[in-house]
Amino acid sequence: MNSWNDSTDLCSWIGVTCNVWNKKVVILNLEAQKLVGFIPSSIGNLTYLTGINLIDNNFHGPTQLIGSIPDQLSSLLNLTHFWVDDNNLTGAIPDWIGKSSSLYAISLAYNNFEGSIPNALGRLTSLGRFVIPSNKLSGTVPSSIYNISSIYYITATQNQLHGELPQNVGTTLPNLEIFAGGKLRFLDFAENGLPGKLPAENLNHLVGPPITTRSREAAVLYHSSLKRVWQRCPTLLLVSWPSVCAPTCPLQLWFSRRTLPYLP
């Protein structure tokens, strides 16, 4: 970028925020800056960094952010926010992320990350937001994640995850607003392979959407298991279901008789 040159103080560069006391770089906010190539490993030298925002640098043609997350970023022990959505990043979610104990928000959506969700994430006792939809992640959701009581927002749609959701997730994750929990407001774990039932209790804060799936069998499961649950969701605002659930789907017909602002 043109503003990044030796003739000006780096703390005045676009997207750079420095600590006023020691002039150390604490935030890199480079969203939609048409960055090219790989995430530089030298970012790992900015040990005072608390936030990295590289969202939306995936442009058509030669300008796109590619490659994997460098291991050198493991030295960023003060990092609280890490956002790299909407790029063309590949590789696995690195295990070292679990060592960044200050991390509060991880957002890796709309990339091409592969492999499994690392168990090391369970060590992030301050984690509040974990956002990984539209990747190529597989395997099961690590049980360690269900023990991070600070989490309130999880979304992992459009991956190849499988396994069952624990029915006590609302107890182990009491602050959860997205996915499940006593404060459930938005449930979005679509297009994976995650069967199972959710308990009906403590769903009064739900606004939407319930789990969606491409599976006709799963759609029947939701009808038989969740119809009574929805009747206990007075604040429900949004419902979403798979395209395979035709207009004659029993659950869809039931919802059509309710007054909802968002009913696809």
N, C-alpha and C positions, 0 to 999 in steps of 0.2 A: 504494500500500500504506500501511496505517495507520502503520507505523513510520517511514515516510519523511516526516519533518516537521522544521521548524526548531527545535523544542524539544529535540531530541536530536542528539548528535554523529553526523554522517553515517557515521562509521566503525563505529557500532553498529547501523546499519540492517540489516534482514534482506537477505541476499544480497550485502552489500558487505564486501570485505576491503581493509584499508588497509596500506600499508607502515608498520612500527612506527617507522621513523626519521623520515620526513618527512610522514606522515599522508596520503599520496597514495593514491588508489584504484588498486589493482592487479588486483582480481578482481571481476567482476560475475557472481554465480551466482544466476540468477533462473529456475531450472528449475521448471516447473509452478506458476507464480505467477498464472495466469489473466490474463496481460497482454493489454491491448486496444490495437488500432490499429497504428501503424507503429513500426519501430525508430527511436528519436529520433536525429537527426543530431548532437545535442549530445554524444552518447557520444564522438564524435571529439575532443572537448576533453580527454578523460581520457587524456592522452598517456603516462601511466605504466602503463596497463592491460597486463596480460600474459594475462589470460584472460576470455573472455565465454562464458557458458553461458545460452542462452535456450531450451533444449530444452523441448518439450511445453507450449507455450502455445496449442495449436490445440484449442479447445473449441467445441462446438456452440453456435449462437446468436450473440449479439453479442460474445462474449468470444473473440477470437482475434487472434494476431499476424499482420499482413498486410503487403503491400507488398514492396518490394525492399530490398536491402542498401544503405544510404546511402553515397554516395561519400565523405562526410566521415570515414568510418572509415579512410580511407587514411592518416590522420595517426597511426594507432596502430602505430608502428614497433617497439614492444616486444612486440607481441602474439605469443603462442606457441600459444594454444588458442582456437579459434573454433568454437563449437557452437551450431547453430540448428535442430536436427532437430525434426520433428513440429510444424510450424507451417503456415501457409498462405502462405508467402513466394513471390514471383514474380520475374520478370525474369531477367536473365542473371547468371552468376557474374562479378563485376566484375574487370576486368583489374588493378586496383590491388592485388589480393591478391598478385600476383606481386612487389610491391615490399616486402611485409612479410617481410623476409628471416629474421626470427626464428620464423616460423610453423612449428610442429611438428605440429599436428593441425588439420585442417579437416573438419568434419562438417556436411553440408547435407542429410541424408537426409529423406525423406518430406515434401517440399515440392512446389512447382510451378515450379522453376527451368527456364528454357528456354535455347535457344541452344547454343553449343558450349563445351567445356571450354577455357578460355583458354590459349594457348601460354605466357603469362607465368608459369604455375605452374612451368615448368621452371627458373625462377630461384630457387626456394625450396630451397636446398641443405640445409636442416635438416629438411625435411618428412619425417615418419614415417608419418602416418596421413592418408588421403584417402578420405572416406566420402560417397558421393553417390547411394545407391540411391533408387528410387521418386521420380524427377523426370521432366521432359520434355526432358532433354538430348539433343542430336542431334550429328551430325557424327562425326568420327574422334577417337580418343584421341590427343592431341598427342604426337609423337615425343619432345619435350623431357622429358616425364614419365619416359620410360624411362631417362633419364640421371641421375635423382635417386637416387644410390646409397643414401641414408639411408632411403628408403621401405621399410617392412616390411608395410604393411597397405593394400590397395586393395580397395574394393568399390563396384560401380556397377550393380547389378542393376536391372532394370525401367526402362530408359531406351530411347532410340532410337539408340544409338551403333552405328557400323558400321566396317568396315575389318578388317584382319588384325592379329593379335597377333604381335609379332616373336618368332621362335624363340629368339633369344639373350637373352630377357628375364631369364633366370636369371643371366646373366653381368653384364648392365648394372645389375641390381637385386639384388645379392647377399644383402641382408638381408630380402628379401621373404618373409613368412610367409603372406600372403593374396594370391591371384591367380596367382602363379607364382614360380619362383626356386629356388635351391639349398636353401632351408629351407622349401619349400612345405609348408604344413600345412592350408590351407583355400582352396579355389578357388571363387570365387563371382562370376561375371560374367554372370549369367543374364538372359534376356529382352532381349537386344540383338541386333545383327546382326554378331557378331564371329566369323567363321570362322577356320580355321587349325588347325595341329597344334602340339602341345607336345612337346618332346624327353623321352625316357623317363628320362634320367639324373638323378640327384640328387633323387629323389622319395621318399626313405625316411622323411621326416618328415610326409608327408601324412596328415591326419586327416579332411578332407572339407570341403565337398562338391565334386565335379567340376562343370564347367560344365553348366548346364541350359539347355534351349532349347525353344521351342514348335515347332521345325522337325523333321519326320520325317527329312528328308534329313540334318540335322546329327546326329540321333540315330544314324543309320547310320554317319556319319563317326566318331563317338566309339567305336562298336563296332569298326570296322575299324582305327582308329588308336590307340586307347587301351587295348584289352583287355590287351595285353601289358604296358602301363604299370602297370595296377592290380595285376598279379601281382608287381610290384616295390615295392609300398607296404605293408609289413608292419604299419604302425601305423594303417592306414586305419580310421576309426571311423564316418564318415557319408557316405552316398551319396544324391544327389538327382538326379532326372531329370524330364523333362516329362510331363505327363499324357497327351500323345499317344503316348508310348511304352507300348504295351499290355503286358499280362503276358507276351505271347509275344515281346517285344523280345529279340533274342539277348543283348544286354549285360545286360539285367535278369535273364534266366534264368541267366546265368553268375554274377551276384552272389548269386542266391538260394541257390547252393550253398556260399556262404561264410558264416562266422559273423561278423556285424557287429552291434554294439549298435543302430545306427540304420539301418534299411532300409525306406524308405517303400513 
